[in-house]
Amino acid sequence: MKIYTVGGAVRDRLLGREVKDRDYVVVGATAGQLEDLGYRTVGRDFPVFLHPDTHEEYALARTERKSGQGYTGFEFHAAPEITLEQDLARRDITINAMAEDDNGHVIDPFDGRGDLQQRLLRHVSPAFVEDPLRILRVARFAARLDFAVAAETQTLMHTLAASGELETLPAERVWQELQRALSEPWPRRFFEVLRDCEALAILLPEIDRLFGVPQPQQHHPEIDTGVHTLMVLDQAVRLSDEPIVRFAALVHDLGKGTTPADQWPRHIAHEQRGVKIIEKLCARLKAPNDFRDLAVMAAREHGRVHRAGEMRADTILNLFEACDAFRRPQRFEQLLIVCEADSRGRTGLEDRDYPQADRLRQALQAANSVDAGTLATENLSGKEIGERIRQARSTAIATAVK
């Protein structure tokens, strides 16, 4: 029995990156032998064994073959005679198909190290097209490493996207890969890779249809709404490491994708249209409610936030109430970050100031300084108390932003 470190741990060590998780492949052993050594079996699709002390994951060397249609149609076979090279051959891309023995020697049958040096994502074998999830994984690794996709792999991804197999992916897996990509250093690469192989139109048509839609040049020197969307995402990455903020930035302008062409480059009422599109998108992908709620708020309110410098105190208070800012200040702060990213996500304006955010922060702080408890002790009805609190908050906002 021999044990090898495999996959991401080997890749990340060779890249000089921090190794966070380690996976192991066991060659020349049976499940019974591992259980006799105290390993605990977990997993349903294929058993994984947890080390009795470290609880790290160990898997028997195995092969796999396509046995049906779609994402789940695979059969796995593990046996003591299966070699390390056979196990590595079933993996998706070469930089994930390397192993390392106890002496630090790297086993690299598919030249993953060469692709690391060339900053390329390349498939291991033609069996790549058997699993539609691999398109999303390649796109996610592009977002993580900012690598290019090898030409021959790009061809296979086109073939896979055109096969209809992407439609078999469970919504939860699409969302999982999307959320992971939004957590990576270069999330725009995820969408660029999907668009290059025509998978974006299948998986996220609401985003794909933004490309080619013009906007007024005086406000958007980049003109194209799809380009603007990726620029806003870039700015969100600069401003926040939270995937929820980055998602809201990504989808804030989805309503522009449904503007009739005869109304271009104007996009009247795109905010309201965007809300409905986001709600349907999040329902389809089964996105968490907090992601949906912030995204809907950003689509609905980003125009009002941009006009904060012109707002009177009562109008600012209306915005706070519409956004539930008094009860959910953290979410309102996330909204301000999304709006700042939107303001900066334009050609030549990437570093401009966004005083609207600070104006609204000051206004919210002032409104929160009102002692609602003291007002509630006065001899007033419930409705009168609410009106007095609102009046006091408006006065405090007016003083703060004068």
C-alpha positions as CSV (number, residue, x, y, z in Angstrom):
1,M,0.0,0.0,0.0
2,K,1.3,3.4,-1.0
3,I,-0.2,6.8,-0.2
4,Y,0.2,10.0,-2.3
5,T,-0.8,13.6,-1.9
6,V,-2.8,14.5,-5.0
7,G,-4.5,17.4,-6.7
8,G,-4.7,20.9,-5.3
9,A,-2.2,20.5,-2.6
10,V,0.5,19.6,-5.1
11,R,-0.5,22.3,-7.5
12,D,-0.6,25.0,-4.8
13,R,2.8,24.0,-3.4
14,L,4.4,24.2,-6.8
15,L,2.8,27.7,-7.3
16,G,4.2,28.8,-3.9
17,R,0.7,29.3,-2.6
18,E,-0.6,28.3,0.9
19,V,-1.7,24.7,1.0
20,K,-5.0,24.7,2.9
21,D,-6.4,21.3,2.3
22,R,-4.7,18.0,1.4
23,D,-6.3,15.0,-0.4
24,Y,-4.7,11.6,-0.6
25,V,-4.9,8.6,-2.9
26,V,-4.2,5.1,-1.6
27,V,-2.7,2.7,-4.2
28,G,-2.6,-1.1,-3.7
29,A,-5.2,-1.4,-0.9
30,T,-8.8,-2.3,-0.3
31,A,-11.5,-0.6,1.7
32,G,-11.3,-3.4,4.3
33,Q,-7.6,-2.8,4.9
34,L,-8.2,0.9,5.5
35,E,-11.1,0.2,7.9
36,D,-8.9,-2.2,9.8
37,L,-6.4,0.6,10.3
38,G,-9.1,2.8,11.8
39,Y,-10.1,4.9,8.8
40,R,-13.8,5.9,8.8
41,T,-15.9,5.7,5.6
42,V,-17.9,8.7,4.5
43,G,-19.7,9.6,1.2
44,R,-22.4,8.0,-0.8
45,D,-21.4,8.4,-4.5
46,F,-17.9,7.0,-3.8
47,P,-16.5,6.2,-0.4
48,V,-13.9,8.5,1.1
49,F,-12.0,7.5,4.2
50,L,-11.2,9.8,7.0
51,H,-7.8,9.4,8.8
52,P,-8.4,8.3,12.4
53,D,-6.2,11.1,13.8
54,T,-6.0,13.9,11.3
55,H,-9.5,13.4,9.7
56,E,-8.0,14.2,6.3
57,E,-9.6,12.6,3.3
58,Y,-8.1,9.5,1.7
59,A,-9.6,7.8,-1.4
60,L,-8.7,4.5,-3.1
61,A,-7.2,4.8,-6.5
62,R,-10.0,4.4,-9.0
63,T,-11.1,4.7,-12.5
64,E,-14.5,6.1,-13.8
65,R,-16.5,5.8,-16.9
66,K,-19.6,7.5,-18.3
67,S,-22.6,5.2,-17.8
68,G,-25.5,7.5,-18.7
69,Q,-26.6,11.0,-19.6
70,G,-25.9,14.2,-17.7
71,Y,-24.0,15.1,-14.6
72,T,-24.6,12.0,-12.5
73,G,-24.1,9.3,-15.1
74,F,-20.8,7.9,-13.9
75,E,-19.6,4.6,-12.5
76,F,-16.5,4.3,-10.4
77,H,-14.2,1.3,-9.9
78,A,-11.6,0.9,-7.2
79,A,-9.3,-2.0,-6.9
80,P,-5.8,-2.7,-5.5
81,E,-4.4,-3.2,-9.1
82,I,-5.4,0.3,-10.3
83,T,-2.3,2.5,-10.7
84,L,-1.7,6.0,-9.6
85,E,-1.4,7.1,-13.3
86,Q,-4.8,5.6,-14.0
87,D,-6.3,7.5,-11.1
88,L,-4.7,10.8,-12.3
89,A,-5.9,10.2,-15.8
90,R,-9.6,10.5,-14.8
91,R,-9.1,14.1,-13.5
92,D,-10.2,17.2,-15.3
93,I,-7.2,19.4,-16.0
94,T,-3.4,18.7,-16.0
95,I,-2.5,21.1,-13.1
96,N,-4.9,19.0,-10.9
97,A,-3.5,15.7,-12.1
98,M,-0.2,15.6,-10.2
99,A,0.8,13.6,-7.2
100,E,3.6,13.7,-4.6
101,D,5.1,10.8,-2.7
102,D,6.5,10.8,0.9
103,N,9.9,12.0,-0.4
104,G,8.5,15.1,-2.1
105,H,8.9,13.5,-5.6
106,V,6.2,14.8,-8.0
107,I,4.5,12.3,-10.3
108,D,3.3,14.3,-13.3
109,P,2.3,12.1,-16.2
110,F,0.4,14.9,-18.1
111,D,2.9,17.7,-17.7
112,G,0.9,19.8,-15.2
113,R,4.1,21.5,-14.2
114,G,4.7,22.7,-17.8
115,D,1.1,24.1,-17.9
116,L,1.7,25.8,-14.6
117,Q,4.7,27.5,-16.1
118,Q,2.8,28.5,-19.2
119,R,-0.2,29.6,-17.1
120,L,-2.5,27.3,-19.0
121,L,-5.6,25.3,-18.1
122,R,-5.5,22.1,-20.3
123,H,-7.7,19.0,-20.2
124,V,-6.2,15.7,-19.3
125,S,-8.0,13.5,-21.8
126,P,-10.9,13.5,-24.3
127,A,-13.1,12.2,-21.5
128,F,-13.3,15.8,-20.4
129,V,-16.5,16.2,-22.4
130,E,-18.3,13.5,-20.4
131,D,-18.9,15.8,-17.4
132,P,-20.6,19.2,-18.0
133,L,-19.5,20.4,-14.6
134,R,-15.9,20.6,-15.9
135,I,-16.7,23.7,-17.9
136,L,-17.6,25.5,-14.7
137,R,-14.5,24.1,-12.9
138,V,-12.2,25.4,-15.7
139,A,-13.9,28.8,-15.5
140,R,-13.5,28.9,-11.7
141,F,-9.8,28.0,-11.9
142,A,-9.4,30.8,-14.4
143,A,-10.9,33.1,-11.8
144,R,-8.6,31.7,-9.1
145,L,-5.3,31.7,-11.0
146,D,-5.9,34.1,-14.0
147,F,-4.7,31.4,-16.4
148,A,-5.7,31.1,-20.0
149,V,-7.6,28.1,-21.4
150,A,-5.6,26.0,-23.9
151,A,-6.9,26.1,-27.4
152,E,-7.7,22.4,-27.6
153,T,-9.5,22.6,-24.3
154,Q,-11.5,25.6,-25.5
155,T,-12.6,23.5,-28.5
156,L,-13.8,20.7,-26.2
157,M,-15.6,23.2,-24.1
158,H,-17.4,24.5,-27.1
159,T,-18.4,20.9,-28.0
160,L,-19.6,20.3,-24.5
161,A,-21.6,23.5,-24.4
162,A,-23.3,22.7,-27.7
163,S,-24.2,19.1,-26.6
164,G,-27.1,20.0,-24.3
165,E,-25.3,18.4,-21.3
166,L,-25.1,21.7,-19.4
167,E,-28.9,21.7,-19.0
168,T,-28.5,18.5,-16.9
169,L,-26.5,20.3,-14.2
170,P,-28.4,20.7,-10.9
171,A,-29.1,24.3,-10.1
172,E,-27.3,23.9,-6.7
173,R,-24.1,22.9,-8.4
174,V,-24.2,25.9,-10.8
175,W,-24.8,28.2,-7.9
176,Q,-22.0,26.6,-5.9
177,E,-19.5,27.1,-8.7
178,L,-20.7,30.7,-9.2
179,Q,-20.4,31.6,-5.5
180,R,-17.0,30.0,-5.4
181,A,-15.9,32.0,-8.4
182,L,-17.1,35.2,-6.9
183,S,-14.8,34.5,-3.9
184,E,-11.7,34.2,-6.2
185,P,-9.2,37.0,-7.0
186,W,-10.3,37.4,-10.6
187,P,-14.0,36.5,-10.8
188,R,-14.5,38.3,-14.2
189,R,-12.4,35.5,-15.7
190,F,-15.2,33.0,-14.8
191,F,-17.7,34.8,-17.0
192,E,-15.2,35.5,-19.8
193,V,-14.3,31.8,-20.0
194,L,-18.0,30.8,-20.0
195,R,-18.8,33.4,-22.7
196,D,-15.9,32.3,-24.9
197,C,-17.2,28.8,-25.1
198,E,-20.9,29.9,-25.4
199,A,-21.8,28.4,-22.1
200,L,-22.8,31.7,-20.4
201,A,-25.9,32.0,-22.7
202,I,-27.0,28.6,-21.4
203,L,-26.2,28.9,-17.7
204,L,-26.6,32.6,-17.1
205,P,-28.5,34.1,-20.1
206,E,-29.5,37.1,-18.0
207,I,-25.8,38.2,-17.9
208,D,-25.0,37.1,-21.4
209,R,-27.6,39.2,-23.0
210,L,-26.1,42.4,-21.6
211,F,-23.2,42.2,-24.1
212,G,-23.8,44.3,-27.2
213,V,-26.4,46.5,-25.4
214,P,-25.3,50.2,-25.6
215,Q,-25.6,52.8,-22.9
216,P,-25.3,56.6,-23.2
217,Q,-21.7,57.4,-23.8
218,Q,-21.6,60.6,-21.7
219,H,-22.3,58.4,-18.6
220,H,-20.7,55.2,-19.8
221,P,-17.6,55.7,-22.0
222,E,-17.3,51.9,-22.3
223,I,-20.8,52.0,-23.9
224,D,-21.4,48.2,-23.8
225,T,-23.5,47.1,-20.8
226,G,-21.8,43.7,-20.6
227,V,-18.3,45.4,-20.5
228,H,-19.6,47.8,-17.9
229,T,-20.9,44.8,-15.8
230,L,-17.5,43.2,-15.7
231,M,-15.9,46.5,-14.9
232,V,-18.3,46.9,-12.0
233,L,-17.4,43.4,-10.8
234,D,-13.7,44.3,-10.9
235,Q,-14.4,47.4,-8.8
236,A,-16.4,45.3,-6.3
237,V,-13.4,43.0,-6.0
238,R,-11.3,46.1,-5.1
239,L,-13.7,47.2,-2.5
240,S,-14.9,44.0,-0.9
241,D,-14.0,40.4,-0.5
242,E,-17.6,39.4,0.2
243,P,-19.2,37.2,-2.6
244,I,-22.6,38.6,-1.7
245,V,-21.4,42.2,-2.6
246,R,-19.8,40.9,-5.8
247,F,-22.9,39.1,-6.8
248,A,-25.1,42.2,-6.3
249,A,-22.6,44.2,-8.4
250,L,-22.7,41.6,-11.1
251,V,-26.5,41.7,-11.5
252,H,-27.4,45.3,-10.6
253,D,-28.1,46.2,-14.3
254,L,-29.8,43.1,-15.5
255,G,-32.8,45.1,-16.5
256,K,-30.9,46.8,-19.3
257,G,-30.8,43.4,-21.1
258,T,-34.6,43.7,-21.7
259,T,-34.7,47.3,-23.0
260,P,-36.3,47.3,-26.5
261,A,-33.6,48.1,-29.1
262,D,-35.6,51.0,-30.4
263,Q,-35.1,52.7,-27.0
264,W,-31.3,52.3,-26.9
265,P,-29.0,53.7,-25.5
266,R,-31.5,54.9,-22.9
267,H,-32.8,52.4,-20.3
268,I,-36.0,53.8,-18.8
269,A,-37.2,51.9,-15.7
270,H,-34.5,49.3,-16.0
271,E,-34.3,49.2,-12.2
272,Q,-37.8,47.8,-11.8
273,R,-37.3,45.3,-14.6
274,G,-34.0,44.2,-13.1
275,V,-35.7,43.4,-9.8
276,K,-38.0,40.9,-11.4
277,I,-35.2,39.3,-13.4
278,I,-33.0,38.9,-10.3
279,E,-35.8,37.3,-8.4
280,K,-36.4,34.7,-11.1
281,L,-32.6,34.1,-11.5
282,C,-32.2,33.5,-7.8
283,A,-35.2,31.3,-7.7
284,R,-33.8,29.2,-10.6
285,L,-30.3,28.9,-9.0
286,K,-31.7,28.4,-5.5
287,A,-29.5,31.2,-4.3
288,P,-29.6,32.1,-0.6
289,N,-32.1,34.7,0.4
290,D,-29.5,37.2,1.7
291,F,-27.8,37.2,-1.8
292,R,-31.2,37.7,-3.4
293,D,-32.2,40.5,-1.1
294,L,-29.1,42.6,-1.5
295,A,-29.1,42.1,-5.2
296,V,-32.7,43.2,-5.5
297,M,-32.0,46.2,-3.4
298,A,-29.0,47.2,-5.5
299,A,-30.9,46.9,-8.7
300,R,-33.8,48.9,-7.3
301,E,-31.9,51.6,-5.4
302,H,-28.6,52.2,-7.2
303,G,-29.9,55.2,-9.1
304,R,-31.2,56.9,-5.9
305,V,-28.0,56.3,-4.1
306,H,-26.1,57.9,-7.0
307,R,-28.3,61.0,-6.5
308,A,-27.6,61.3,-2.8
309,G,-25.8,64.5,-3.2
310,E,-28.9,66.2,-4.5
311,M,-31.3,64.7,-1.9
312,R,-33.2,66.6,0.8
313,A,-33.3,65.1,4.3
314,D,-36.8,63.7,3.9
315,T,-35.8,61.9,0.6
316,I,-32.7,60.5,2.3
317,L,-34.9,59.2,5.1
318,N,-37.3,57.6,2.6
319,L,-34.3,55.8,1.2
320,F,-33.2,54.5,4.6
321,E,-36.7,53.2,5.3
322,A,-37.0,51.6,1.9
323,C,-33.7,49.8,2.5
324,D,-34.5,48.9,6.2
325,A,-31.2,50.7,7.0
326,F,-32.0,51.2,10.7
327,R,-32.5,47.5,11.4
328,R,-30.0,46.2,8.7
329,P,-27.1,48.7,8.8
330,Q,-24.6,46.1,7.6
331,R,-26.6,45.4,4.5
332,F,-27.0,49.1,3.8
333,E,-23.2,49.4,3.9
334,Q,-23.0,46.6,1.4
335,L,-25.4,48.5,-0.8
336,L,-23.2,51.5,-0.7
337,I,-20.2,49.5,-1.7
338,V,-22.1,48.0,-4.7
339,C,-23.1,51.5,-5.8
340,E,-19.5,52.8,-5.5
341,A,-18.4,49.9,-7.6
342,D,-21.1,50.8,-10.2
343,S,-19.9,54.4,-10.3
344,R,-16.3,53.4,-10.8
345,G,-16.9,50.6,-13.2
346,R,-16.6,52.9,-16.3
347,T,-13.7,53.5,-18.6
348,G,-11.5,56.2,-17.3
349,L,-13.4,56.6,-14.1
350,E,-12.1,53.7,-12.1
351,D,-10.5,55.8,-9.4
352,R,-13.0,58.7,-9.1
353,D,-14.3,59.7,-5.7
354,Y,-17.8,58.6,-4.5
355,P,-18.9,61.2,-2.0
356,Q,-22.5,59.9,-2.0
357,A,-21.5,57.0,0.2
358,D,-20.0,59.1,2.9
359,R,-22.9,61.6,2.8
360,L,-25.3,58.7,3.4
361,R,-23.2,57.2,6.1
362,Q,-23.1,60.5,7.9
363,A,-26.9,60.9,7.5
364,L,-27.6,57.4,8.8
365,Q,-25.3,58.0,11.8
366,A,-27.2,61.2,12.6
367,A,-30.6,59.6,12.2
368,N,-29.5,56.8,14.6
369,S,-28.5,59.4,17.2
370,V,-32.2,60.2,17.7
371,D,-33.3,58.7,21.1
372,A,-36.5,57.0,20.0
373,G,-36.9,55.6,23.6
374,T,-37.2,59.1,25.1
375,L,-39.8,60.1,22.5
376,A,-41.8,57.0,23.2
377,T,-42.2,58.0,26.9
378,E,-44.1,61.1,26.0
379,N,-47.9,61.1,26.2
380,L,-48.4,60.3,22.5
381,S,-50.3,57.7,20.5
382,G,-48.4,55.0,18.6
383,K,-48.9,56.9,15.3
384,E,-47.8,60.2,16.9
385,I,-44.7,58.6,18.3
386,G,-43.7,57.3,14.8
387,E,-44.3,60.7,13.3
388,R,-42.2,62.4,16.0
389,I,-39.4,59.9,15.6
390,R,-39.4,60.4,11.8
391,Q,-39.5,64.2,12.2
392,A,-36.5,64.1,14.6
393,R,-34.6,61.9,12.3
394,S,-35.2,64.1,9.3
395,T,-34.0,67.1,11.3
396,A,-30.9,65.3,12.4
397,I,-30.2,64.3,8.8
398,A,-30.7,67.9,7.6
399,T,-28.2,69.2,10.1
400,A,-25.6,66.4,9.3
401,V,-25.6,66.9,5.5
402,K,-26.1,70.7,5.4
